[in-house]
């Protein structure tokens, strides 16, 4: 008895992975930068932590709302395209059949075979065939607004909580270096895990996220030191 050959492709994770990496990365970078900026201006731990908590709450809701709105726009566009395609299939099926066959010809099939493939696919699920091969809409890539919003909010909160914990545990007068080092470390880990999960280059992802994270931290520390008044 032949065994089924099961394949798991990284692209199947793209929907939630993009939102998760974006949320966690933004949570670490924005919260750590906020903490470093405030701490560079004042070493009052309560003020630093209050700013961090406020940034976590505001950022989580902002990420959720932003992801929901943007992915909903994509979902609305997909729905409009599918509705239009459904109407065209009902009003001009012959043209739509030729359109599908020409797509397969462009992919390397001879015209006769392309026509047979188009006929069989349209007989089974015409809208599904056109959605997949003409519009590029599939079950894997379709927009999921609620999933993206929830994933972003949760991962942002987790990411933001890491530099907050570092600020809470850092010795007095050491908040800036401790939070900065911790943020860079967690960004590197996040980049590596995200790349590994998505099947991409680990080192390339690590360098990318740590570079931009370090740049953000340096900029906010500079602003805090320039405009703040350090207190004992």
N, C-alpha and C positions, 0 to 999 in steps of 0.2 A: 504493500500500500504506500503510495507516494505521499510524502509529507508536504504540507503547505509551506511555501516559502514566504515568510513574513518579513517585510522591510520597513524600517522606521527611518524616515527622513527628517533632517533638521528643519526643513521648511514647514513641517506640520506644527512646529512650536512657534512659528513667527508671530501669530496673533498675540499671545500672552507674553512671549519673551521680550518683544520690543517694548511693551508697556512696563514690564517688570524692571528691565534694565534702565529704562528712562526714569522711572519713578525712584528707584533706589539711588541711581547716580545723582539725580537732582536733589534728593533728600540729603545725601552726604555733602555735596558741594555747597548747596545754598545754605544749609544750616551751619555747617562748619565755617563757611565764609562769614555768616552773620555773627557767630560766636567770636571768631577771631577779630572781626572789625570792632565789635563792642568791647572785647577784652583789651584790645590795643588802645582804646580810648580810656577805659576804666577797669581796674582790677576788682571791682565790686562783684563778687561771685553771684550774688542774688540778681543783680541787673543783667549779668551775662546769661544766667539760666532762664530768667524771665523772657528775655529776648529770644532765646533758643526755643522755648516751649511755644511762644507765640508764632515763631517762624514755622515750627512743625505743624501746628494746627492749621494755620493759614495756607501753608504749602500743600498739605494733604488735600484740603478742599479745593484748592486752586487746580491741582493736578487732576483730580477726579472730574471737576467741571470741564477743564480744558480738553481732556481726553474724550469725555462723553460728547461734547459739542463737535469736536473735530471728526471723530469716528462716526458720529451720527450723520454728519454732512456726507461722508463717504458712503454710508449706508443708504442715504436718501438718493444719492447719485446712482448707485447700483440699482435701486428699486425703480428709478425712472427709466434707466436704460433697459431693464428687463421688461417693463411695461410697454415701452416702445417696440422692443423686439417681438413681444407677444402679439402686438397689433399687426406688425409687418408679416409675421408668419401666417396670420389669419387672412390678410388681404392679398398677399403676393407670395404664396408658398414656393412657386417655381423659381422666382428670383432668389429667394432665401436659400433654396437648395443649391443653386449655382454658386452663390456666394460662399457657402460652406465648402462645396467641392473645390472651388478655386483656392481656398485656404489650404486644403490638403495637397493640392498640386504644388503650391508654393513651398510646402514642407518636404516635397520629394516624391510624392505618389504620381503615377501616370494618370492621365485624365479619366480613363475608364474605371480604374480602381478607385480613384478619388470620388467619382460619382456614385459607385456602389457603397462606399463607406458612408458618404453623406446620406444616401437613401436609408441605409440600415439604422444609422444613428438618429435620424429624424423620425423614423417610424417608431423608435422606442421612446425617445424624449427629445423632441425638436428644440424646445426652449433650453433645456439643459445643454444640448450640444452647442447651440449658438452662444449661450452664456459662457461656456468654458472656452470654446475655440475662437469665437469672434470678439467677445467682450473681455475675456481674461478673468471672468468671475468663477470661482470654484469654492467648494466647501472649505478648503484649507485657507484661502485668502480672503474670504468674505468678511466684511466689517462686523464687529461685535461690540457696540458701544458700552453696554453695561459691564461686560467682562473687562474691557480696557480701563474703564473708570475705576472699578473696584480694585483691579490689580495695581494700578498706578497709585491710588490712595494708600493701600496697605504697604506697598514696597517703599513709597516715599517716607511713610511714618517709621518703618524699620530702619531705613537709611539715615533719617534725621536723628533717630534715637541713639545711634552710635557715637557721633561727636558730642551729643548732649551728655551721654554717660562719661565720656572722656573729660568733659569740662567739669562735671560734678566730682570726679575723682582726682583731678589734677591738683598738685600742690599750689598754694597761693603764690601768685606771681609767675606761674608756669603754664597758665591756661593756653596762651597763644602757641608755644611750641608743642605742647602735648596734643592739643586739638588738631594742629596742623599735621603732625606726624601720624596721628591716628587716622585722620581723614585720608591722607595719601595711601596709607597701608590698606584701608578698607576699599578705596577706589581701585587699587591694584588687584585686590582679591575679587572685587566685583567684575572688573574687566576680564580677568582670567576665567571666572566661573561662567560669565555670559558667553564668552567666546567658545569655551568647551561645550556648553550646552547647545550652542548653535552650530558647532562643527567648524568654527573659524580659527584663524591664527591667534593663539593665546598671547604671545608677546606683542604682537601688533596692537591688540586691544588694550593690553596693560599700559603700553607707552602712550596710547591715545588718551585714555581717561585720566591717567596721572598727570600728563602734561597740562591739560586744560583745568584740572582740579587745582594743581599747584599755582597756575596763573591766577585763578579766581581768588585763592587764599592770599596770595601776595598782594593783589590789588586791594582787597578789603582791609588787610592789615595796614597797608600804606595809608589808606583813607582814614582809618581809625586813629593811627598815630599822628597823622597830619592835623586832624580837626579835633581830636579828643584831648582831654585833660586827665592825665594819669593820676590816680589817687592811691594812697597807701593801703 
